[in-house]
Amino acid sequence: MSENIERRRFLKCLGAGSLILAPLGCSSVKEEDSNSNRPHYAMVFDQNKCVGCGECKEACNKANNLPEGKSRLMMEQQSGGVEGQKCSHCGKTECDCERKYVRVSCQQCKNAPCVTVCPTGAAHRDPATGIVTMNADKCAGCKYCIAACPYDARYINKDTDVADNCDFCLNSKLAKGELPACVQGCRYDALIFGDVNDPNSYISRLLAVKDSVRIKSHFGTEPSLRYIPIVKQGV
């Protein structure tokens, strides 16, 4: 089954080596909690495919009407080279060959600290999808959720005075039966989204054959954002 067919199936259902990521504190992961009847929506970021164009960020900002200067995600630039050593690709000591990028955003934790500390229940898990999101009417702007997030992925939206986070476009794109804006906006297929509790979903089949890591999983947060890291050639 092609990815396009799998994506159409998802939309229908929705409507009814050497790791560059290692310095971020990652752990490899292979298994998923497929014993639940509820969906568990997750995202995969493939570092091998991302070119750092930023079109995912632009698509997110537009879809969710975010204020200027703020974003629910960012691309962090990393270098896989060693200072002073020649690049294995071009032979230069300074080049862009091994410059890689990593997505930084809400990790959609199963054990979300932001939900636990929120005194008003504004930060909560959507009953239908299990996605961590915000109830704007309940947010007091106390910033407890911002302080509790170990990924520094939350901020106060100055237009709404509400704490904001990536919720996989729950109230914008997903509400219309579409994939998250960043996934639609990525021309290089570096982002995959779907239900990991569905063994037949594209994301489940991808994770079954690809090694992936989760950032700071030692905190017990159980992030739903997975990373397929760069594997250096010859390693």
C-alpha positions as CSV (number, residue, x, y, z in Angstrom):
1,M,0.0,0.0,0.0
2,S,1.4,3.4,-1.0
3,E,1.8,6.2,1.4
4,N,-0.8,8.3,-0.4
5,I,-3.4,5.5,-0.1
6,E,-2.5,5.2,3.6
7,R,-2.9,8.9,4.1
8,R,-6.4,8.8,2.5
9,R,-7.3,6.0,4.8
10,F,-6.1,8.0,7.8
11,L,-8.3,11.0,6.7
12,K,-11.3,8.7,6.3
13,C,-10.8,7.3,9.8
14,L,-10.2,10.7,11.3
15,G,-13.5,11.9,9.9
16,A,-15.7,9.2,11.6
17,G,24.9,3.6,13.5
18,S,25.9,7.1,14.9
19,L,23.2,9.4,16.0
20,I,23.3,13.1,15.4
21,L,20.4,13.4,17.9
22,A,22.3,11.7,20.7
23,P,23.4,15.0,22.4
24,L,19.8,15.9,23.0
25,G,19.4,13.0,25.4
26,C,17.6,10.5,23.4
27,S,16.8,6.8,23.8
28,S,16.1,4.3,21.1
29,V,12.6,2.9,21.0
30,K,11.0,0.1,19.0
31,E,7.7,-1.0,20.7
32,E,4.4,0.8,21.0
33,D,1.4,0.4,23.2
34,S,-0.8,-1.3,20.6
35,N,-3.0,-2.9,23.2
36,S,-5.3,0.1,23.4
37,N,-8.5,0.5,21.4
38,R,-8.1,4.3,21.5
39,P,-6.0,6.0,18.9
40,H,-2.5,7.2,19.8
41,Y,-1.6,9.9,17.2
42,A,2.1,10.4,16.8
43,M,4.6,12.0,14.4
44,V,7.9,10.9,12.9
45,F,10.6,13.4,11.9
46,D,13.1,11.8,9.5
47,Q,16.4,13.7,9.9
48,N,17.7,12.0,6.8
49,K,15.2,13.8,4.6
50,C,14.9,17.3,6.2
51,V,16.7,20.1,4.4
52,G,15.9,22.8,6.9
53,C,13.7,24.8,4.4
54,G,11.3,25.9,7.1
55,E,8.2,25.4,5.0
56,C,6.7,23.2,7.8
57,K,7.0,26.2,10.2
58,E,5.4,28.6,7.7
59,A,2.5,26.2,7.1
60,C,1.9,25.8,10.8
61,N,1.9,29.5,11.4
62,K,-0.6,30.1,8.7
63,A,-2.9,27.3,9.5
64,N,-3.1,28.2,13.2
65,N,-3.1,32.0,12.8
66,L,0.0,32.5,15.1
67,P,1.3,35.9,16.0
68,E,4.4,37.3,14.2
69,G,7.6,36.1,15.9
70,K,6.0,33.0,17.5
71,S,5.8,29.5,16.3
72,R,4.7,26.1,17.6
73,L,7.8,24.5,16.1
74,M,11.3,25.4,15.0
75,M,14.2,23.8,13.1
76,E,17.4,23.5,15.2
77,Q,20.5,23.3,13.1
78,Q,23.1,20.7,14.0
79,S,26.5,19.9,12.6
80,G,27.6,16.3,12.2
81,G,31.2,17.3,11.5
82,V,34.1,17.5,13.9
83,E,35.8,20.9,14.2
84,G,39.2,20.9,12.5
85,Q,38.6,17.7,10.6
86,K,38.0,17.4,6.9
87,C,34.5,16.5,5.7
88,S,34.2,12.9,4.4
89,H,32.1,14.1,1.5
90,C,33.9,17.2,0.1
91,G,37.3,17.2,1.9
92,K,36.9,20.7,3.2
93,T,37.3,21.6,6.9
94,E,34.3,23.9,6.8
95,C,31.3,23.0,4.7
96,D,27.5,22.4,4.7
97,C,27.6,18.8,3.8
98,E,27.1,17.5,7.3
99,R,24.7,20.2,8.5
100,K,21.6,18.6,9.7
101,Y,18.3,19.8,11.3
102,V,16.0,18.6,14.0
103,R,12.4,19.5,14.7
104,V,11.8,21.2,18.1
105,S,8.2,21.3,19.2
106,C,5.7,19.9,21.7
107,Q,6.4,16.2,22.1
108,Q,2.8,15.3,22.8
109,C,3.8,13.3,25.8
110,K,1.6,10.5,27.1
111,N,2.6,11.5,30.6
112,A,2.4,15.2,30.0
113,P,3.7,17.4,32.8
114,C,1.8,20.4,31.4
115,V,-1.5,18.6,31.9
116,T,-0.5,17.5,35.4
117,V,0.4,20.9,36.7
118,C,-2.4,23.0,35.1
119,P,-4.6,24.2,38.0
120,T,-7.6,25.0,35.8
121,G,-7.7,22.0,33.5
122,A,-6.9,24.3,30.5
123,A,-4.1,22.0,29.5
124,H,-5.8,18.7,28.9
125,R,-6.0,15.7,26.7
126,D,-8.7,15.7,24.0
127,P,-11.1,12.9,24.8
128,A,-11.6,11.8,21.2
129,T,-8.0,11.8,20.0
130,G,-5.9,11.8,23.1
131,I,-4.0,14.8,21.8
132,V,-2.7,17.3,24.4
133,T,-4.3,20.7,23.7
134,M,-5.6,23.8,25.4
135,N,-9.0,25.1,26.5
136,A,-8.6,28.9,25.9
137,D,-11.6,29.7,28.2
138,K,-9.9,28.0,31.1
139,C,-6.4,29.3,30.7
140,A,-5.4,31.7,33.5
141,G,-2.0,32.5,32.0
142,C,-0.2,31.3,35.1
143,K,2.6,29.7,32.9
144,Y,2.8,26.6,35.1
145,C,2.6,24.4,32.0
146,I,5.5,26.4,30.4
147,A,7.7,25.9,33.4
148,A,6.8,22.2,33.7
149,C,7.6,21.4,30.0
150,P,11.1,19.7,29.8
151,Y,11.2,20.5,26.1
152,D,10.7,24.3,26.3
153,A,8.0,23.9,23.7
154,R,5.3,26.2,25.2
155,Y,4.7,29.9,25.2
156,I,2.0,32.5,25.8
157,N,0.3,33.5,22.6
158,K,0.3,37.3,22.8
159,D,-2.9,37.6,20.7
160,T,-4.9,35.3,22.9
161,D,-3.0,35.4,26.3
162,V,-3.3,31.6,26.3
163,A,-0.4,29.1,26.7
164,D,0.2,27.5,23.3
165,N,1.6,24.3,22.0
166,C,1.7,22.1,19.0
167,D,-1.4,20.0,19.1
168,F,-1.0,18.4,15.7
169,C,-3.4,21.1,14.3
170,L,-6.2,19.5,16.2
171,N,-8.5,22.5,15.9
172,S,-7.5,23.6,12.5
173,K,-6.4,20.9,10.0
174,L,-7.5,17.7,11.9
175,A,-10.9,19.3,12.6
176,K,-11.4,19.4,8.8
177,G,-10.2,15.8,8.3
178,E,-6.8,16.9,7.0
179,L,-3.2,16.0,8.1
180,P,-1.3,18.5,10.2
181,A,-0.2,21.6,8.3
182,C,3.5,20.9,8.7
183,V,3.1,17.4,7.2
184,Q,1.2,18.7,4.3
185,G,3.8,21.5,3.8
186,C,6.8,19.2,3.8
187,R,7.9,18.6,0.2
188,Y,10.6,16.1,1.3
189,D,8.4,13.6,3.2
190,A,10.4,14.2,6.3
191,L,7.2,14.2,8.5
192,I,4.9,11.3,8.9
193,F,1.7,11.4,11.1
194,G,-0.8,8.7,12.1
195,D,-2.2,6.3,14.7
196,V,0.5,4.1,16.1
197,N,-2.1,2.0,17.8
198,D,-3.3,0.9,14.3
199,P,-0.8,-1.8,13.2
200,N,-1.8,-1.3,9.6
201,S,-1.1,2.5,9.5
202,Y,1.8,3.8,7.5
203,I,3.4,5.2,10.6
204,S,3.2,1.9,12.5
205,R,4.7,0.0,9.6
206,L,7.5,2.6,9.2
207,L,8.4,2.4,12.9
208,A,8.4,-1.4,12.6
209,V,11.3,-1.3,10.2
210,K,13.1,1.9,11.1
211,D,15.1,2.6,14.3
212,S,13.8,5.7,16.0
213,V,14.6,7.7,19.1
214,R,12.6,9.9,21.6
215,I,14.1,12.9,23.3
216,K,14.5,13.0,27.1
217,S,12.4,9.9,27.5
218,H,14.2,9.2,30.8
219,F,11.9,11.8,32.3
220,G,9.1,9.3,31.9
221,T,7.1,11.6,29.7
222,E,6.7,9.0,26.9
223,P,6.9,11.4,24.0
224,S,4.8,10.8,20.9
225,L,7.2,12.6,18.6
226,R,9.7,10.1,17.1
227,Y,13.0,10.9,15.3
228,I,14.7,8.8,12.7
229,P,18.3,10.0,13.1
230,I,21.1,10.4,10.7
231,V,23.3,7.3,10.3
232,K,26.7,8.3,9.1
233,Q,28.0,6.7,6.0
234,G,30.5,3.9,6.6
235,V,29.3,3.4,10.2
